[in-house]
Amino acid sequence: MSESISKTSFAEFIGTFLLVFFGTGAIIINEVYDGVIGHLGISMAFGLIVLAVIYAIGEVSGAHLNPAVSISFYIAKTMTLSKTLSYITAQVLGAIFASIVLKLLFPEAMTLGETLPSGSILQTFVMEFILSFALMFVIINVATGSKEQGVAAGLAIGMTVLICALIGGPISGASMNPARSIGPALIAFELHHLWIYILSPILGAISSILVWKLIK
């Protein structure tokens, strides 16, 4: 692995760790402390941490924080296969490590923020597909190459995560991110519906690239 890929992948590891720690951490704290944060607060936690991390590491790695995003940039031919695989590995490991830390910090919690359907499998799959499509559509339209640039880009992406979490959270958990779902699911041993949260976000994000190419 080249030094450049090592540096950018490490940035993705840190960024995804922070996303899962603060995002799913908000869910855990809301449960442990009797709803102190609320659904709006949880949605804001996800949106704001994405915003902050984009500003922190966007110039280093692009702050993908999400295997579906990295795969989509590969489909858009702005990333090599080796870099894409390196990013995905780092993102998943970051999410798992964050979930381990949260488990140690809050052993009394009944949830680690794992994403689970509240309705039917079809409803959840379609919701995750649409949310992931919307997120990647915004990202690809405000990105330069594989890197999000500028204050406006970070704000647009962070606010998209917030609104998607606000609307989709009660339905599907609003994952939009295989790594974000894999980490809590593995540590909580809740794997029954994990396939939805891996497959649907990837398909939704890739579909947005196809639409973007048509528009461009």
N, C-alpha and C positions, 0 to 999 in steps of 0.2 A: 504493500500500500504506500502510495507516495505521501510526502510530507503534507502536500496541499489537501489531499483527501483526508488524511488523519486529522488535520486541524478543523476542517469543515465538519467532519463527522462528529468530532468531540463537541463542537458547538451545537450540533443537532441533539446529541445526548443530553447536554445541559439544558437546552431549550425545552426539550420534551419532558425532561424531569420536572422543570418548573411548571410547565403546563399541567401535568397530571397532579403534581403536589398541590398546587393552589386551586386547580379546578375541582378535582375529586375531593381534595381536602375540604373545600367549602361544603360539599355534599355531606361528608362525614361529620363535620362540626355542626351542620344544621340538624343532623340526626341526634348527635350526642347531647347537644344543648337545646333541645326542644324547639326547633324551628327558628332559632335566633337569626338566621340569614335569610331564609325564604327563597322561593323560586326565582324571583327577580334578582336577588343578591347572588345566587348561584350562577345565573346567566351572566351577570355583570362580572363575576370572578373569572369565568372562562374568557369573556371578551377582552377584559382589561389585561389579563396575563398574556394573552396572545399579542395584544397591542404592545405591551412592554417588551416582550421577547423579540418581536420584530425590530424594534428600535435598538435592542441590545446586540443582536447577532445577525440582523438582516444583511449587513455589509460583509459578514464573514461567510455564512452558509446559505443565505436566502431565507433562513428561519422557516423551513418547510414544516417541521414538527409533526409530520403526518405522512405515512407511507403512500396514501392515496395521492397526495400532492406531488411527492417525488416521482411516483410512477407516471403521473400525468405530464410532468415536465420531461420525462424520458420519452413519452409518446409524442410530445411536442418537439422532440429532437433538440432540446436545450441542455440535456445531461447525458453523460455516457452511462452504459449499463453498470460498469464497476462502481461509479460514484453513486448511482441510484441504489444499488445493493448495500453499499456502505452506509448510506443515509438511513435506509430502512432498518438495518441492524442496530444502528445507534439509537434510532427513535424507539424501537421496541425495548431495547435494554434500558433506556432512560425511563420509560413508562413503568417497566417492571420494578426498577430500583425505587422509584417514587412510591409505588404501592407498598413495597416492603417497608419503607420508612414510615408511611402512614399507618400501616398495621402495627408497627412497634410503638408508635406514638399514641394510638387510640385502640388498644386491645379490646376495649369494651364495645366498640362499634359493631353494629349488626351488618353494615355494608361498607364496602371500600369504594363506593361510587361506580360499581360495575353497571354497564348499560344492559337493561332488560326491557322486553316489550311490555307495554301496558295493555295492548289490544292484540289483534291478530298478527300472525307472522307476515301476511301480505301488507297490512297497514304499516307495520314497522319497516319492512323492506322498502316500500315505496317512499315513506317519509325520509328514511336515511338517504335514499337515492336522490331525492329532490334537494334536500339540504346540502348534500355533498356537491351536487351539480352547481347550486347557487354559490357555495363557498369557492369552488375552484374557478367558476366563471368570473367572479370578482378578482381573485388572485391573478389569473392569467391576463386580465385586462389592465391591471395596475402594476404588473411586474415588468422589469426589463431583463430579458434573458431569463435566468433562473433565480434572480434576486429581486426582492421587493425593495423599491426605492422611495425615499422621501416620507415626509410627515403624512401627506394625504393618503399614501398607499397603506401605511400601518393603520391609520384611522379607519379606512374603508374595510380592511380585512378584519380588524378587531370588532367593529360594529356589526359586520356580517355574522361573525361567530356569535355575538351577543343576541341578535335577533333570531338566529336559527335556534340557539339554545332556549330562548324565551318561548318560541312557538313549538318547537319540536321536542323539547325536554319532557313534557308530560306524556307524550305519545311514544317516543322511541328511546328517550334519553339523549337525543341529539348528539350522537358520537361524532359522525362525519370523519372519523379518524380511527383506523384499525389499531394503531399503537395505543391510543387512549383507552380503547376497550380491552385490548389484550392484557395490559398490565394489571388492572384490578381483577379481571376474570381469572387469571392464572393464580394470583395470590389468594383470592377468595374461593378458589376451586368452584367457580360458577361458569361452566363452559357450554351449557346447553344451547344457548342462542348466539354464541360467539361468531359462528359462521356468517350470520346476517351482517354483523358489524365489521367484518372483514371484506366480504364480497360486495355489499351494496355501496359503501362509500367509494370503493375503487371504480366500480362501474359508473356511478354518478359523476365522479371527477373526470374520468376518461371521456364520458359523453360530452362534458362541457368543453373539452379540448376540440372535439369534432365540430361542435357548434361554433366555437371561436374561430376555427379555420374557415368555416363557411362564411362567417361574417367578415373576416379579414380578406 
